[in-house]
Amino acid sequence: MKLKVKEKLFGYMDQEIKNHIIRGDSLKELKKMEGEKFDLIITSPPYNVGKEYEVKSSIEKYLETQEEIIKQLVRVLSKKGSICWQIGNYVEKGEIFPLDIFYYGIFKKFKLKLRNRIIWHFGHGLHASKRLSGRYETILWFTKSDNYIFNLDDIRIPSKYPGKRYFKGPKKGQISGNPKGKNPSDIWEFVLQDWESLLWDIPNVKSNHPEKTIHQCQFPIELVERCILALTNGDSWVLDPFAGVGSTIIASLKNGRNSVGIEKEEKYCNVAQARIEDFKKGNLKFRPINKPIHKPSKNDKVAQIPLEWLSVSQ
Ligand SMILES: C[S@@+](CC[C@H](N)C(=O)[O-])C[C@H]1O[C@@H](n2cnc3c(N)ncnc32)[C@H](O)[C@@H]1O
């Protein structure tokens, strides 16, 4: 029996596709997908810097191609959904072009709203000799509407000084923080000891990282996890249109979400499937989410849990 178009589209997202990588070209595969399906689209696109999986072109041509894909991504994004676009610099003759600046204009054309420009800092990388060494990339977090999923409590991090109190005003003497922890923040202050703790300090995936595979540009599973926890619910679908070795799928599986990835290179698809299987068997190595960066001494009064909080259930 011949299926009607609607049934075909629904069937596309069946159990065989769930938590899998589709091998193919993003634009072509996206065109087959039903609209408004995904609550989160998270990816790190090619940067047009001549990596083994890309053919370098002019920045104009590169952005034109990406715009076509983004148009489809906006179509498949749910009304309460978010796009997290993790990106670094395009470099030409020593001059850097921060790609998020160029992408911002494209997303605005499609009327998306920027909620945060998250700085992702990492401590290691190439040492530059004619400019400062690059040690961060950004994640542009856009939403389709003003009514978007945002579960702040699910990504709170431990307060550095849970015992801190208001020292003046009507709340003087009361505890100023939240027993569930603090907002992880997208910003830093130029105070040395706060520098590391306020940034999204997640080591990038270099050779000594437990998640390292053959892929040159993996992002860490914990980076994706934080976005998934904050921007999706239990029944949400997550999409990575440039899935590489499947970090997004693993982060989704780890948190009980449904996900799909698209990747054009067979060898990365194979590694991704192997990682997914290893994860399911409990054999995949990964860095745990939210490893604390700075711990004040337990003797510091401000580091102690206030008596008032001991009765609050976590
Ligand atoms: C920066 S990497 C993403 C790595 C991924 N975040 C991970 O953790 O493994 C970009 C990926 O996009 C893939 N790619 C580039 N153009 C593509 C296209 N048109 N369709 C599908 N995949 C594409 C590349 O092969 C590469 O693996």
The ligand as an SDF file (V2000), in Angstrom:
LIG
                    3D

 27 29  0  0  0  0  0  0  0  0999 V2000
   33.3740   20.5630   13.5220 C   0  0  0  0  0  0  0  0  0  0  0  0
   32.9530   18.9520   13.0160 S   0  0  0  0  0  0  0  0  0  0  0  0
   31.7500   18.4570   14.2140 C   0  0  0  0  0  0  0  0  0  0  0  0
   32.2850   17.4980   15.2420 C   0  0  0  0  0  0  0  0  0  0  0  0
   31.2640   17.0520   16.2810 C   0  0  0  0  0  0  0  0  0  0  0  0
   30.7830   18.1830   17.0490 N   0  0  0  0  0  0  0  0  0  0  0  0
   31.8180   15.9890   17.2230 C   0  0  0  0  0  0  0  0  0  0  0  0
   31.8690   16.1960   18.4490 O   0  0  0  0  0  0  0  0  0  0  0  0
   32.2500   14.9540   16.7090 O   0  0  0  0  0  0  0  0  0  0  0  0
   31.9630   19.2290   11.5860 C   0  0  0  0  0  0  0  0  0  0  0  0
   31.5010   17.9460   10.9120 C   0  0  0  0  0  0  0  0  0  0  0  0
   30.5830   18.2820    9.8940 O   0  0  0  0  0  0  0  0  0  0  0  0
   30.7160   17.3590    8.8330 C   0  0  0  0  0  0  0  0  0  0  0  0
   30.1440   17.9940    7.6290 N   0  0  0  0  0  0  0  0  0  0  0  0
   30.6210   19.0600    6.9300 C   0  0  0  0  0  0  0  0  0  0  0  0
   29.7920   19.4050    5.9430 N   0  0  0  0  0  0  0  0  0  0  0  0
   28.7280   18.5630    6.0050 C   0  0  0  0  0  0  0  0  0  0  0  0
   27.5050   18.4300    5.2770 C   0  0  0  0  0  0  0  0  0  0  0  0
   27.2320   19.2390    4.2510 N   0  0  0  0  0  0  0  0  0  0  0  0
   26.6430   17.4580    5.6290 N   0  0  0  0  0  0  0  0  0  0  0  0
   26.9150   16.6370    6.6780 C   0  0  0  0  0  0  0  0  0  0  0  0
   28.0490   16.7060    7.4130 N   0  0  0  0  0  0  0  0  0  0  0  0
   28.9400   17.6610    7.1050 C   0  0  0  0  0  0  0  0  0  0  0  0
   32.2110   17.0960    8.7750 C   0  0  0  0  0  0  0  0  0  0  0  0
   32.5210   15.8710    8.1400 O   0  0  0  0  0  0  0  0  0  0  0  0
   32.5910   17.1410   10.2670 C   0  0  0  0  0  0  0  0  0  0  0  0
   32.6380   15.8380   10.8220 O   0  0  0  0  0  0  0  0  0  0  0  0
  1  2  1  0
  2  3  1  0
  2 10  1  0
  3  4  1  0
  4  5  1  0
  5  6  1  0
  5  7  1  0
  7  8  2  0
  7  9  1  0
 10 11  1  0
 11 12  1  0
 11 26  1  0
 12 13  1  0
 13 14  1  0
 13 24  1  0
 14 15  1  0
 14 23  1  0
 15 16  2  0
 16 17  1  0
 17 18  1  0
 17 23  2  0
 18 19  1  0
 18 20  2  0
 20 21  1  0
 21 22  2  0
 22 23  1  0
 24 25  1  0
 24 26  1  0
 26 27  1  0
M  CHG  2   2   1   9  -1
M  END
$$$$
